[in-house]
Amino acid sequence: MKHFLIILFALLSCVLYGQSKYNYVHFNKLTEIEGTEYVIATIEHKGKMFETNELFLLFINTLNG
């Protein structure tokens, strides 16, 4: 019985850990930088409990994309 519980809990933890993916990607509105051809945007990868896992800051050149 003890070995069965150890295997069960190990399998359960592996299955639950495998479910945490970066499924939720949020973009904010684009902010134009006056006097230049660039805009600023941020991308957030959020987990299942909506905590921010990764945050990116993008500088996008509007002349060539």
Backbone as CSV, one residue per row, in Angstrom:
resi,resn,N_x,N_y,N_z,CA_x,CA_y,CA_z,C_x,C_y,C_z
1,MET,0.822,-1.191,0.000,0.000,0.000,0.000,0.871,1.262,0.000
2,LYS,1.984,1.212,0.735,2.872,2.369,0.811,3.486,2.668,-0.555
3,HIS,3.888,1.634,-1.283,4.476,1.823,-2.608,3.437,2.373,-3.586
4,PHE,2.208,1.926,-3.442,1.142,2.411,-4.305,0.908,3.907,-4.090
5,LEU,0.920,4.373,-2.853,0.713,5.787,-2.574,1.864,6.644,-3.101
6,ILE,3.079,6.144,-2.970,4.236,6.884,-3.478,4.139,7.035,-4.992
7,ILE,3.812,5.959,-5.678,3.670,6.014,-7.138,2.505,6.915,-7.527
8,LEU,1.412,6.833,-6.793,0.248,7.671,-7.085,0.568,9.155,-6.929
9,PHE,1.211,9.535,-5.844,1.546,10.942,-5.623,2.602,11.443,-6.615
10,ALA,3.549,10.605,-6.968,4.555,11.000,-7.959,3.906,11.200,-9.328
11,LEU,3.024,10.303,-9.711,2.328,10.428,-10.983,1.413,11.652,-10.986
12,LEU,0.744,11.897,-9.888,-0.144,13.044,-9.779,0.626,14.359,-9.883
13,SER,1.768,14.438,-9.238,2.551,15.672,-9.315,3.106,15.900,-10.729
14,CYS,3.490,14.847,-11.421,3.974,14.999,-12.801,2.861,15.443,-13.735
15,VAL,1.676,14.906,-13.555,0.548,15.268,-14.411,0.139,16.711,-14.163
16,LEU,0.081,17.134,-12.917,-0.325,18.505,-12.616,0.728,19.515,-13.039
17,TYR,1.989,19.183,-12.922,3.056,20.091,-13.354,3.044,20.256,-14.865
18,GLY,2.706,19.208,-15.579,2.650,19.266,-17.034,1.513,20.123,-17.556
19,GLN,0.554,20.453,-16.730,-0.580,21.255,-17.160,-0.300,22.746,-17.133
20,SER,0.758,23.190,-16.473,1.020,24.632,-16.380,1.775,25.087,-17.618
21,LYS,1.039,25.616,-18.569,1.610,26.123,-19.806,1.334,27.612,-19.872
22,TYR,2.022,28.283,-20.782,1.786,29.709,-20.986,0.671,29.874,-22.012
23,ASN,-0.536,29.506,-21.633,-1.659,29.557,-22.556,-2.220,30.956,-22.723
24,TYR,-1.998,31.808,-21.765,-2.634,33.111,-21.770,-1.600,34.179,-22.097
25,VAL,-1.736,34.792,-23.266,-0.833,35.848,-23.701,-1.653,37.118,-23.827
26,HIS,-1.217,38.180,-23.155,-1.935,39.446,-23.167,-1.051,40.525,-23.773
27,PHE,-1.642,41.310,-24.658,-0.968,42.447,-25.277,-1.636,43.724,-24.773
28,ASN,-0.861,44.762,-24.557,-1.477,46.032,-24.226,-1.620,46.847,-25.502
29,LYS,-2.221,48.016,-25.381,-2.344,48.865,-26.564,-0.975,49.410,-26.950
30,LEU,-0.843,49.775,-28.191,0.415,50.309,-28.680,0.542,51.767,-28.259
31,THR,1.724,52.150,-27.793,2.003,53.527,-27.385,2.983,54.131,-28.378
32,GLU,2.557,55.187,-29.036,3.385,55.814,-30.056,4.406,56.745,-29.400
33,ILE,5.650,56.676,-29.860,6.710,57.572,-29.398,6.754,58.743,-30.366
34,GLU,6.430,59.914,-29.868,6.339,61.090,-30.741,7.721,61.472,-31.284
35,GLY,7.749,61.821,-32.562,8.987,62.249,-33.200,9.801,61.112,-33.779
36,THR,9.382,59.866,-33.565,10.099,58.715,-34.129,9.097,57.820,-34.853
37,GLU,9.628,56.820,-35.518,8.765,55.864,-36.218,8.517,54.600,-35.395
38,TYR,8.736,54.659,-34.085,8.603,53.495,-33.218,7.345,53.567,-32.363
39,VAL,6.813,52.381,-32.017,5.747,52.254,-31.029,6.215,51.252,-29.981
40,ILE,5.662,51.349,-28.780,6.020,50.455,-27.679,4.818,49.575,-27.353
41,ALA,5.074,48.298,-27.140,4.041,47.359,-26.717,4.641,46.418,-25.685
42,THR,3.809,45.870,-24.817,4.264,44.849,-23.866,3.463,43.579,-24.076
43,ILE,4.111,42.460,-23.844,3.478,41.142,-23.915,3.655,40.488,-22.555
44,GLU,2.572,39.937,-22.012,2.626,39.226,-20.732,2.177,37.794,-20.935
45,HIS,2.980,36.848,-20.490,2.566,35.446,-20.439,2.031,35.191,-19.038
46,LYS,0.771,34.826,-18.949,0.151,34.606,-17.642,-0.202,33.137,-17.485
47,GLY,-0.065,32.657,-16.249,-0.387,31.281,-15.941,-1.862,31.090,-15.654
48,LYS,-2.202,29.919,-15.161,-3.604,29.609,-14.900,-4.192,30.441,-13.774
49,MET,-3.382,30.836,-12.818,-3.885,31.653,-11.706,-3.666,33.137,-11.991
50,PHE,-3.357,33.476,-13.248,-3.165,34.838,-13.742,-2.030,35.577,-13.047
51,GLU,-1.004,34.854,-12.637,0.222,35.514,-12.211,1.106,35.663,-13.448
52,THR,1.838,36.744,-13.530,2.671,37.008,-14.701,3.927,36.161,-14.622
53,ASN,4.110,35.304,-15.623,5.289,34.447,-15.670,6.434,35.123,-16.407
54,GLU,6.122,35.799,-17.506,7.145,36.481,-18.290,6.573,37.788,-18.798
55,LEU,7.417,38.803,-18.896,7.011,40.110,-19.373,8.026,40.587,-20.405
56,PHE,7.539,40.989,-21.576,8.409,41.446,-22.656,8.036,42.865,-23.032
57,LEU,9.026,43.671,-23.354,8.837,45.031,-23.842,9.302,45.071,-25.290
58,LEU,8.420,45.499,-26.193,8.727,45.508,-27.618,8.822,46.934,-28.137
59,PHE,9.842,47.194,-28.924,9.960,48.425,-29.688,9.750,48.042,-31.136
60,ILE,8.672,48.508,-31.738,8.304,48.113,-33.096,8.530,49.287,-34.028
61,ASN,9.296,49.039,-35.081,9.538,50.040,-36.109,8.359,50.002,-37.077
62,THR,7.618,51.111,-37.197,6.426,51.131,-38.023,6.724,51.296,-39.510
63,LEU,7.950,51.633,-39.843,8.286,51.779,-41.261,8.468,50.418,-41.926
64,ASN,9.078,49.476,-41.229,9.323,48.168,-41.839,8.687,47.019,-41.050
65,GLY,7.967,47.315,-39.995,7.249,46.290,-39.236,8.109,45.611,-38.263
